[in-house]
C-alpha cells in the first residue's frame, strides 16, 4: 500500500482510498481529499511533519498521521 506520506516532493498522486474511521475520515474528506482527486506534494517539513500539498487548487498542510490514511497511486 502506497500512502500520501510516501509520496515525494514534486510528485502528483491520485487518491485511491481513504482509511480511518468516523471523525478522522470525515475531517480528511472535509479538507477536499476524496477518492479520484489529484494531489500535488509541494513540500515536506524538515522533520517530516507536516506535509504541504495542493488539492483542488488550494494549499493545505496535513499531518503525517493523516497523510498515512490516504492511499494513493
N, C-alpha and C positions, 0 to 999 in steps of 0.2 A: 504494500500500500504506500503510495506516494502522497504526502500531505503538503499543504501550503508552507509549512515550516521548513520542508526540504528544498523548496524552490530557491533558485539562485537569483541574485540581484540582476535586473535587466531582463529577466525571463517573463514571458506571458504564459499563463497556465489557464486551464478551463476547469471549472468546478464540476466534479463528478457526483459527489455525495457529501452530505453533512452528517457528522456523527455527533453524539452527545444527546442529552435528554432535556426535555421541558424548557425551562427558563434560559438555559445556556444556548440551546439550539435556536430558540426564539430571538435572543439578542443578536446572534450572528446573522440571522435572516433579516432582522430589522436594520442591520448595517448595510443591507443590499447584497449580501453574499448568498446567492441562491444557485440551485443546480443549473448548469449550462452557461453561466456568466464567465467572461474572461477577466482575469485579474493580472495586472502588471505589478511585479515586485520592484519597487523603487529603491528602497534602502533597508538595511538591517542595522540596528544599533550595535555599537562595539561589543557589547556583551551578549548580543543576540536577541535582546528583548527591549522594545517591541520591534515588529516588522512593519515597515511603511509600504503601503500598497495603493494602487489606483484601481478603483472599481466603480463602474457606471459613471465615469467622468469626474469623480471626486477623490481626493486623497484621504486616506484613512490609516490610522495606526492600530495594529491589532497585537494582542499579547501572544507570546509563543504558545501558551497553553490553549488559547482559542484557535490559533493557526493549525495546531495539530489535529483539530476536529474537522478540518476542511480537506476532504480528499480531492486531489486534482490530477490532471493528466497533462 
